[in-house]
Amino acid sequence: MFGESFVLLSAKADAGFLAALNDRLNLGDIIVTVLFFTILMVLLKKFAWGPLMGVMDQRAELIANEIEAAEKSRLESEKLLEEQRALLKEARDNAQSIVDNAKKLGESQREELIVAARAEVNRMKESAALEIATEKEKAVAAVREEFVSLSILAASKVLGKEISEEDNRALIEETIVKAGEGR
């Protein structure tokens, strides 16, 4: 129908054109519709679009602030993570240092104990050797005394007379010394 009207309009280019167009399109309705549409758009812009855009702007600002806060939190978290890693590394280094020092100290104490034990063993050997020498001298002195007593007894029986014990002792001591020199 509209196609036929257009053909009709192009064929008739006279003053009745507007009247014919008005009959078919109803120009008053179009003007009122455009007017109401414009009023509706103005009202929507004032009461709906403005507040809606304000809310959208606030929402955009809130989102931007949250993104900024999240970025700051992320950077702070990375910084704290690096600090924690550094502290952990320092703690590991300290622990290793303590272990190394404990090993060195243990090794040193072990060496000191070995040296002390060897010194004690040497002291005990020397003490035992001294004690053995002392006991040997005591034994030799005891054997001499016994030998002297037996020699005096044998000499008195051989001589048939008694000599004073002091004379005998001196005689035997002299004989023992001469016998010791002869070895």
Secondary structure by P-SEA (a helix, b strand, c coil): caaaaaaaaaaccccaaaaaaaaacaaaaaaaaaaaaaaaaaaaaaccaaaaaaaaaaaaaaaaaaaaaaaaaaaaaaaaaaaaaaaaaaaaaaaaaaaaaaaaaaaaaaaaaaaaaaaaaaaaaaaaaaaaaaaaaaaaaaaaaaaaaaaaaaaaaaacccccaaaaaaaaaaaaaaaaaac
